[in-house]
Amino acid sequence: MEIIQKLSEKARNDLYLVDQAKHGSEKAFAALMNRYRDSIYYMLLKMVNNPADAEDLTIEAFGKAFSNLDLYTPKFAFSTWLFKIATNNCVDFIRKKQVSPTPLDHIQDIMENATLNIQSDLPDPEESMINHQKIVALKNIVNQLNPRYKSLIELRYFKEYSYVEIASELNLPLGTVKIQLFRAKTLLYNILVKTGNR
């Protein structure tokens, strides 16, 4: 109790939101993400110097923090813990970038390649057939997701909507879309691993 009293008012408010998030409150998740998203993003942008990577790493940092909320203790501010996760994750990303892609990068590649139209004068019929089979297989796997996550994946990768367009289409806050899309990609990756479709 003494530790909590030593925290600033903002940190105590974060602690309340963390507690709500632990109990599954999407509003609490979104509030925490909205509060820290920009500062995490700009810190990561300085580290990787690539807006797309910084955006992905920001979502990953929140995903890791939110999936490990039970490990957070109020000995220090939630923001300190969150920035540490984001920094460590970014350092790992920089180290691994030359070695191998992360599982979520792998999902991103699969999704983007499956929706890519091959541009050539005379498409190879065999390549077209293989691509078609990949898309069908991928759609079957996507169909195994919870309807909410399924629609997010379809909008993002099959219809190529931006995060803002998805938020508008589903009438959800932008932060919630990013959190749920991160979860959807993680679930999709787990299904791909289980079915041996990596």
ZAMIDO-427007 format. One line per field, with one value per residue: residue in one letter; x, y, z of N, C-alpha, C in turn. Coordinates in steps of 0.1 Angstrom, whole numbers, padded with zeros to 4 digits. Example, Ala and Ser with C-alpha at 12.3 -4.5 7.8 and 13.67 -1.06 7.14 Angstrom:
<recs>
residu = c(A; S);
n_px = c(0132; 0128);
n_py = c(-0057; -0022);
n_pz = c(0078; 0071);
ca_px = c(0123; 0137);
ca_py = c(-0045; -0011);
ca_pz = c(0078; 0071);
c_px = c(0132; 0129);
c_py = c(-0033; 0000);
c_pz = c(0078; 0079);
</recs>
This chain:
<recs>
residu = c(M; E; I; I; Q; K; L; S; E; K; A; R; N; D; L; Y; L; V; D; Q; A; K; H; G; S; E; K; A; F; A; A; L; M; N; R; Y; R; D; S; I; Y; Y; M; L; L; K; M; V; N; N; P; A; D; A; E; D; L; T; I; E; A; F; G; K; A; F; S; N; L; D; L; Y; T; P; K; F; A; F; S; T; W; L; F; K; I; A; T; N; N; C; V; D; F; I; R; K; K; Q; V; S; P; T; P; L; D; H; I; Q; D; I; M; E; N; A; T; L; N; I; Q; S; D; L; P; D; P; E; E; S; M; I; N; H; Q; K; I; V; A; L; K; N; I; V; N; Q; L; N; P; R; Y; K; S; L; I; E; L; R; Y; F; K; E; Y; S; Y; V; E; I; A; S; E; L; N; L; P; L; G; T; V; K; I; Q; L; F; R; A; K; T; L; L; Y; N; I; L; V; K; T; G; N; R);
n_px = c(0008; 0020; 0038; 0021; 0011; 0033; 0035; 0029; 0000; -0008; 0005; -0009; -0034; -0029; -0024; -0049; -0062; -0047; -0054; -0081; -0078; -0066; -0089; -0101; -0111; -0117; -0118; -0100; -0076; -0075; -0074; -0049; -0032; -0038; -0028; 0000; 0009; 0019; 0043; 0058; 0060; 0075; 0099; 0107; 0109; 0131; 0150; 0149; 0146; 0127; 0095; 0074; 0084; 0087; 0060; 0050; 0065; 0057; 0030; 0036; 0050; 0029; 0013; 0029; 0032; 0005; -0002; 0013; 0005; 0000; 0025; 0033; 0042; 0033; 0058; 0071; 0063; 0038; 0043; 0071; 0077; 0064; 0079; 0103; 0098; 0092; 0117; 0135; 0123; 0126; 0154; 0159; 0147; 0163; 0187; 0179; 0171; 0189; 0193; 0169; 0134; 0107; 0081; 0056; 0063; 0066; 0040; 0029; 0042; 0032; 0005; 0006; 0018; 0000; -0022; -0012; -0011; 0003; 0023; 0028; 0036; 0028; 0013; 0025; 0009; 0011; 0022; 0001; -0019; -0008; -0006; -0033; -0042; -0028; -0041; -0067; -0062; -0052; -0075; -0092; -0079; -0081; -0108; -0111; -0108; -0121; -0151; -0148; -0120; -0115; -0128; -0112; -0087; -0095; -0103; -0079; -0059; -0070; -0088; -0072; -0075; -0067; -0055; -0070; -0092; -0103; -0110; -0130; -0149; -0156; -0165; -0149; -0125; -0093; -0070; -0080; -0085; -0059; -0048; -0065; -0060; -0033; -0036; -0052; -0034; -0015; -0030; -0036; -0010; -0004; -0023; -0014; 0011; 0003; -0011; 0009; 0015; 0034);
n_py = c(-0012; 0012; 0016; 0022; 0046; 0062; 0066; 0087; 0108; 0103; 0078; 0063; 0064; 0050; 0025; 0018; 0016; -0006; -0026; -0028; -0036; -0061; -0075; -0077; -0054; -0036; -0009; 0000; -0011; 0004; 0030; 0030; 0025; 0047; 0067; 0063; 0056; 0074; 0085; 0062; 0053; 0074; 0072; 0047; 0051; 0068; 0049; 0029; 0042; 0040; 0044; 0024; 0001; 0012; 0016; -0010; -0021; -0006; -0015; -0042; -0039; -0030; -0052; -0072; -0062; -0061; -0088; -0097; -0086; -0096; -0098; -0073; -0052; -0027; -0015; 0003; 0029; 0022; 0032; 0032; 0005; -0003; 0012; 0000; -0026; -0020; -0009; -0031; -0050; -0037; -0036; -0063; -0068; -0053; -0067; -0092; -0087; -0089; -0116; -0134; -0132; -0121; -0140; -0126; -0109; -0128; -0137; -0113; -0112; -0136; -0129; -0106; -0116; -0135; -0119; -0105; -0096; -0112; -0095; -0098; -0103; -0127; -0147; -0175; -0205; -0225; -0212; -0194; -0212; -0223; -0200; -0194; -0216; -0212; -0189; -0198; -0218; -0201; -0185; -0204; -0209; -0184; -0183; -0199; -0182; -0162; -0144; -0116; -0111; -0124; -0106; -0084; -0092; -0098; -0073; -0058; -0073; -0087; -0069; -0047; -0024; 0006; 0012; 0033; 0033; 0008; 0012; 0031; 0017; -0004; 0010; 0015; 0025; 0037; 0028; 0004; -0011; -0015; -0030; -0053; -0062; -0070; -0091; -0108; -0114; -0128; -0150; -0161; -0168; -0188; -0207; -0214; -0225; -0248; -0262; -0267; -0250; -0231);
n_pz = c(0000; 0008; -0013; -0035; -0026; -0029; -0056; -0084; -0092; -0118; -0123; -0104; -0116; -0139; -0128; -0119; -0143; -0154; -0136; -0143; -0170; -0166; -0159; -0183; -0196; -0224; -0228; -0209; -0219; -0243; -0234; -0220; -0242; -0258; -0242; -0241; -0267; -0287; -0276; -0272; -0298; -0310; -0296; -0304; -0331; -0333; -0326; -0347; -0370; -0391; -0401; -0406; -0393; -0368; -0361; -0362; -0341; -0320; -0317; -0311; -0287; -0270; -0272; -0260; -0235; -0226; -0227; -0207; -0183; -0158; -0147; -0141; -0114; -0090; -0081; -0095; -0119; -0143; -0168; -0169; -0169; -0192; -0212; -0209; -0218; -0245; -0253; -0249; -0266; -0290; -0292; -0294; -0319; -0336; -0334; -0344; -0369; -0391; -0389; -0387; -0395; -0373; -0357; -0361; -0382; -0401; -0404; -0414; -0439; -0451; -0453; -0469; -0492; -0500; -0508; -0529; -0562; -0590; -0611; -0644; -0679; -0691; -0670; -0652; -0654; -0635; -0613; -0608; -0600; -0577; -0561; -0559; -0545; -0521; -0512; -0508; -0488; -0468; -0463; -0453; -0429; -0417; -0413; -0391; -0370; -0343; -0350; -0347; -0348; -0373; -0391; -0388; -0398; -0424; -0434; -0431; -0446; -0468; -0480; -0478; -0461; -0443; -0409; -0399; -0416; -0410; -0383; -0387; -0403; -0385; -0364; -0341; -0316; -0327; -0313; -0301; -0324; -0333; -0311; -0311; -0337; -0335; -0316; -0332; -0353; -0338; -0329; -0354; -0362; -0343; -0350; -0376; -0369; -0354; -0374; -0391; -0413; -0417);
ca_px = c(0000; 0029; 0044; 0011; 0010; 0045; 0033; 0023; -0014; -0009; 0009; -0020; -0045; -0025; -0025; -0063; -0065; -0040; -0063; -0093; -0074; -0065; -0102; -0106; -0117; -0112; -0117; -0088; -0065; -0075; -0070; -0035; -0026; -0039; -0019; 0014; 0012; 0028; 0056; 0065; 0063; 0086; 0111; 0111; 0113; 0145; 0159; 0149; 0146; 0118; 0081; 0066; 0090; 0083; 0046; 0048; 0072; 0048; 0019; 0042; 0053; 0017; 0008; 0037; 0028; -0009; -0003; 0020; 0001; 0001; 0039; 0036; 0040; 0034; 0070; 0075; 0052; 0034; 0050; 0085; 0076; 0060; 0090; 0114; 0094; 0093; 0131; 0140; 0117; 0133; 0168; 0159; 0143; 0175; 0196; 0174; 0167; 0198; 0193; 0156; 0122; 0100; 0068; 0046; 0068; 0063; 0025; 0027; 0047; 0023; -0007; 0008; 0021; -0012; -0031; -0005; -0014; 0015; 0024; 0037; 0029; 0022; 0015; 0028; -0004; 0014; 0023; -0013; -0026; -0002; -0010; -0048; -0043; -0024; -0051; -0078; -0058; -0051; -0088; -0097; -0073; -0087; -0122; -0111; -0107; -0133; -0156; -0142; -0106; -0116; -0132; -0101; -0077; -0100; -0103; -0065; -0051; -0077; -0093; -0061; -0079; -0057; -0060; -0081; -0104; -0109; -0117; -0143; -0158; -0161; -0169; -0140; -0113; -0081; -0062; -0087; -0083; -0045; -0046; -0072; -0053; -0021; -0041; -0056; -0022; -0008; -0038; -0034; 0003; -0005; -0030; -0004; 0021; -0003; -0014; 0021; 0014; 0044);
ca_py = c(0000; 0024; 0017; 0028; 0060; 0069; 0068; 0100; 0106; 0097; 0064; 0056; 0062; 0039; 0013; 0015; 0011; -0019; -0035; -0030; -0043; -0075; -0081; -0078; -0041; -0031; 0005; 0003; -0013; 0015; 0042; 0029; 0026; 0061; 0076; 0061; 0052; 0084; 0086; 0049; 0053; 0083; 0067; 0036; 0057; 0072; 0037; 0021; 0052; 0035; 0046; 0012; -0007; 0018; 0014; -0025; -0024; 0000; -0025; -0054; -0035; -0030; -0066; -0079; -0056; -0065; -0102; -0100; -0076; -0102; -0097; -0060; -0049; -0013; -0010; 0015; 0033; 0013; 0037; 0028; -0009; -0003; 0017; -0010; -0037; -0015; -0008; -0044; -0056; -0030; -0040; -0077; -0066; -0048; -0078; -0103; -0082; -0095; -0131; -0140; -0124; -0125; -0147; -0117; -0105; -0139; -0136; -0102; -0116; -0145; -0122; -0097; -0124; -0142; -0110; -0099; -0100; -0113; -0087; -0102; -0103; -0140; -0154; -0189; -0211; -0233; -0202; -0189; -0222; -0224; -0188; -0195; -0226; -0206; -0180; -0206; -0224; -0190; -0181; -0214; -0208; -0172; -0187; -0205; -0172; -0156; -0135; -0102; -0112; -0127; -0094; -0075; -0098; -0097; -0059; -0054; -0080; -0091; -0057; -0037; -0012; 0012; 0011; 0043; 0028; -0003; 0019; 0038; 0006; -0012; 0019; 0012; 0035; 0033; 0020; -0009; -0018; -0020; -0041; -0065; -0068; -0076; -0104; -0116; -0119; -0138; -0162; -0167; -0175; -0200; -0217; -0218; -0234; -0260; -0269; -0269; -0242; -0220);
ca_pz = c(0000; 0009; -0026; -0043; -0022; -0034; -0070; -0088; -0095; -0132; -0121; -0097; -0125; -0148; -0120; -0119; -0157; -0155; -0129; -0152; -0182; -0162; -0159; -0197; -0200; -0237; -0226; -0202; -0228; -0253; -0226; -0218; -0255; -0263; -0234; -0244; -0280; -0295; -0270; -0275; -0313; -0314; -0291; -0313; -0345; -0332; -0326; -0359; -0382; -0401; -0396; -0406; -0383; -0355; -0359; -0358; -0328; -0310; -0315; -0305; -0273; -0262; -0272; -0250; -0222; -0223; -0225; -0195; -0172; -0144; -0142; -0136; -0100; -0088; -0074; -0103; -0127; -0155; -0180; -0168; -0173; -0207; -0220; -0208; -0227; -0258; -0256; -0250; -0278; -0302; -0293; -0300; -0333; -0344; -0334; -0352; -0383; -0401; -0388; -0391; -0392; -0361; -0361; -0366; -0395; -0410; -0407; -0423; -0452; -0457; -0456; -0480; -0504; -0505; -0514; -0539; -0576; -0597; -0623; -0655; -0692; -0692; -0657; -0653; -0649; -0623; -0602; -0605; -0593; -0564; -0554; -0556; -0534; -0509; -0507; -0503; -0475; -0458; -0460; -0444; -0416; -0411; -0409; -0378; -0359; -0337; -0360; -0346; -0353; -0387; -0399; -0388; -0407; -0438; -0438; -0432; -0455; -0480; -0486; -0477; -0454; -0433; -0395; -0397; -0423; -0402; -0371; -0392; -0407; -0374; -0354; -0329; -0314; -0334; -0304; -0300; -0337; -0333; -0301; -0316; -0349; -0330; -0311; -0344; -0360; -0329; -0330; -0367; -0362; -0335; -0358; -0386; -0363; -0351; -0386; -0400; -0425; -0416);
c_px = c(0009; 0035; 0034; 0010; 0021; 0044; 0026; 0008; -0016; -0006; -0002; -0032; -0042; -0027; -0040; -0067; -0059; -0049; -0076; -0090; -0072; -0078; -0109; -0113; -0110; -0109; -0104; -0076; -0064; -0070; -0055; -0027; -0026; -0030; -0005; 0019; 0022; 0042; 0064; 0069; 0075; 0099; 0116; 0116; 0127; 0155; 0160; 0150; 0138; 0104; 0073; 0071; 0086; 0069; 0043; 0054; 0063; 0037; 0024; 0044; 0040; 0012; 0016; 0033; 0014; -0010; 0005; 0017; 0002; 0015; 0042; 0033; 0041; 0046; 0075; 0063; 0050; 0042; 0064; 0086; 0074; 0072; 0102; 0111; 0096; 0108; 0137; 0136; 0124; 0147; 0169; 0156; 0155; 0185; 0192; 0171; 0176; 0197; 0181; 0145; 0115; 0087; 0058; 0050; 0065; 0049; 0023; 0031; 0037; 0010; -0005; 0011; 0009; -0022; -0025; -0008; 0000; 0014; 0033; 0029; 0022; 0023; 0016; 0015; -0001; 0015; 0009; -0020; -0021; -0007; -0025; -0050; -0039; -0034; -0063; -0074; -0057; -0065; -0095; -0092; -0079; -0101; -0123; -0111; -0121; -0138; -0150; -0128; -0106; -0119; -0120; -0090; -0082; -0099; -0088; -0058; -0057; -0083; -0083; -0066; -0067; -0063; -0072; -0094; -0111; -0117; -0130; -0153; -0164; -0166; -0162; -0130; -0101; -0072; -0067; -0084; -0068; -0042; -0052; -0065; -0040; -0025; -0045; -0044; -0015; -0016; -0036; -0020; 0003; -0012; -0021; 0006; 0015; -0007; -0003; 0021; 0024; 0051);
c_py = c(0013; 0027; 0025; 0043; 0068; 0073; 0081; 0097; 0099; 0082; 0056; 0054; 0051; 0026; 0009; 0009; -0003; -0029; -0038; -0038; -0058; -0082; -0080; -0065; -0036; -0016; 0009; 0000; -0001; 0028; 0042; 0031; 0040; 0070; 0075; 0058; 0061; 0085; 0073; 0049; 0062; 0079; 0056; 0041; 0062; 0060; 0030; 0029; 0047; 0035; 0033; 0002; -0002; 0015; -0001; -0027; -0017; -0010; -0037; -0051; -0036; -0044; -0074; -0075; -0061; -0080; -0106; -0091; -0082; -0101; -0083; -0058; -0033; -0008; 0002; 0017; 0023; 0018; 0033; 0013; -0011; 0001; 0007; -0022; -0032; -0014; -0021; -0051; -0050; -0035; -0055; -0076; -0062; -0059; -0089; -0099; -0088; -0110; -0137; -0131; -0129; -0132; -0138; -0111; -0116; -0139; -0125; -0105; -0126; -0138; -0114; -0105; -0130; -0132; -0103; -0104; -0100; -0105; -0092; -0103; -0116; -0148; -0169; -0196; -0219; -0223; -0196; -0199; -0223; -0212; -0189; -0205; -0220; -0197; -0187; -0212; -0213; -0186; -0191; -0213; -0195; -0175; -0193; -0195; -0168; -0146; -0121; -0102; -0115; -0115; -0085; -0079; -0096; -0082; -0054; -0060; -0084; -0078; -0045; -0024; -0007; 0010; 0021; 0039; 0017; 0003; 0025; 0027; -0001; -0004; 0016; 0023; 0029; 0024; 0006; -0017; -0024; -0031; -0054; -0071; -0075; -0090; -0113; -0122; -0130; -0151; -0169; -0174; -0188; -0211; -0223; -0228; -0247; -0269; -0272; -0262; -0230; -0220);
c_pz = c(0000; -0005; -0035; -0039; -0027; -0049; -0073; -0091; -0108; -0131; -0114; -0107; -0135; -0141; -0120; -0133; -0159; -0148; -0137; -0164; -0178; -0162; -0173; -0202; -0213; -0236; -0219; -0211; -0238; -0246; -0224; -0231; -0260; -0255; -0238; -0258; -0287; -0289; -0272; -0289; -0316; -0308; -0300; -0327; -0344; -0332; -0339; -0372; -0394; -0396; -0396; -0395; -0369; -0351; -0355; -0344; -0317; -0307; -0307; -0290; -0265; -0261; -0261; -0236; -0217; -0220; -0212; -0183; -0158; -0138; -0137; -0121; -0098; -0080; -0082; -0112; -0139; -0167; -0181; -0173; -0188; -0216; -0220; -0218; -0241; -0262; -0258; -0263; -0291; -0303; -0299; -0315; -0341; -0345; -0344; -0367; -0394; -0401; -0393; -0387; -0379; -0366; -0367; -0380; -0405; -0414; -0417; -0437; -0459; -0462; -0468; -0493; -0509; -0512; -0526; -0553; -0583; -0610; -0633; -0668; -0694; -0679; -0659; -0647; -0636; -0611; -0598; -0597; -0579; -0555; -0550; -0545; -0521; -0503; -0501; -0489; -0464; -0454; -0451; -0430; -0409; -0406; -0396; -0366; -0355; -0347; -0359; -0352; -0368; -0395; -0399; -0398; -0422; -0443; -0440; -0444; -0468; -0487; -0485; -0471; -0445; -0419; -0393; -0404; -0416; -0390; -0375; -0395; -0396; -0362; -0340; -0328; -0321; -0325; -0302; -0312; -0337; -0323; -0306; -0328; -0345; -0324; -0322; -0351; -0351; -0330; -0343; -0368; -0355; -0343; -0369; -0381; -0360; -0363; -0395; -0413; -0425; -0429);
</recs>
